[in-house]
Amino acid sequence: MGKVYLVGAGPGAPDLLTLRAAEILKRAELVFHDALVHPQTLELAVHARKILVGKRSGRHSTAQSFINKRLVDAARKHAVVVRLKGGDPMLFGRAQEEIDGLRKAGIDFEIVPGVTAATAAAAELGVSLTRRGIARHVVFVTPRAAEGERENDWAASVLAADTAVIYMGAGLAEELGAELIGRGKSPTTPIALVEGATLPEKRAFHGTLADLSKLARKAGDGPAVVLVGEVLRAALAEPVLAEKIESILKRA
Ligand SMILES: C[S@@+](CC[C@H](N)C(=O)[O-])C[C@H]1O[C@@H](n2cnc3c(N)ncnc32)[C@H](O)[C@@H]1O
């Protein structure tokens, strides 16, 4: 009986992988990976067969229950099986369903964390998600519910948070902005949209909540997070952020 490693590949740049993840990839016999994983990261798995199993919203992806089953079957035949996910596996990565399936089947597993999109975006901007006297409360949230999943009040979380990072929300920008403003969030709340954080094609836009759909239209169709909160206003008051965003845009 083999072991399954749920490994975080990080937000994009291949050198943001942990040493532990790299070492496991070298030993892997089979790698099931997401669509967003960088080709250079996959190349580390020199002995492995690589199988793409998902997932960009709106495009074809393998059903989650099928992935869960494939992991169990693979661990019955191979010593080292890797499930390689973008960012950190434990955030918006459906890791729990895979963990539950492995536990139920009695398969040994281990989680290897990765750099998540929220902290990668904060790093790109040079803006801390927390800041003394301004933000001590950060929320990672998505408005997207999977098929059959109960709706949750994502907007309440954004309203309550000092800083919010919205995953998988750029495509819904118009609805997000309208919902948040309709629920009482000030239209002048500073926001930033960071697309493709850590990748050469990265882009960043900033403005206010009222501009959200405008900013989202400027972005491409790469993975993007939306940051909302006063930490951005404080940072924008410093010319450094504006300069930083401009330089990201120039590089794009
Ligand atoms: C299915 S979720 C997976 C999140 C991942 N587990 C993580 O920890 O970052 C995919 C979403 O993460 C965000 N994302 C992933 N990579 C990103 C990047 N390089 N820049 C900005 N956002 C990114 C986008 O919101 C994208 O739609």
The ligand as a Gaussian input file, in Angstrom:
#p B3LYP/6-31G(d) Opt

LIG

0 1
 C       -9.561000      26.742000      -7.018000
 S       -8.838000      28.145000      -6.267000
 C       -7.400000      27.422000      -5.594000
 C       -6.696000      28.281000      -4.585000
 C       -5.380000      27.687000      -4.135000
 N       -5.562000      26.461000      -3.426000
 C       -4.559000      28.671000      -3.291000
 O       -4.280000      28.371000      -2.130000
 O       -4.200000      29.739000      -3.825000
 C       -8.256000      29.045000      -7.667000
 C       -8.282000      30.538000      -7.445000
 O       -7.139000      30.958000      -6.711000
 C       -6.762000      32.253000      -7.118000
 N       -5.407000      32.191000      -7.690000
 C       -4.679000      31.093000      -7.930000
 N       -3.460000      31.422000      -8.408000
 C       -3.423000      32.769000      -8.470000
 C       -2.439000      33.722000      -8.868000
 N       -1.235000      33.344000      -9.297000
 N       -2.745000      35.044000      -8.797000
 C       -3.951000      35.452000      -8.352000
 N       -4.919000      34.594000      -7.958000
 C       -4.668000      33.277000      -8.020000
 C       -7.798000      32.717000      -8.146000
 O       -8.831000      33.381000      -7.455000
 C       -8.264000      31.386000      -8.693000
 O       -9.537000      31.503000      -9.291000

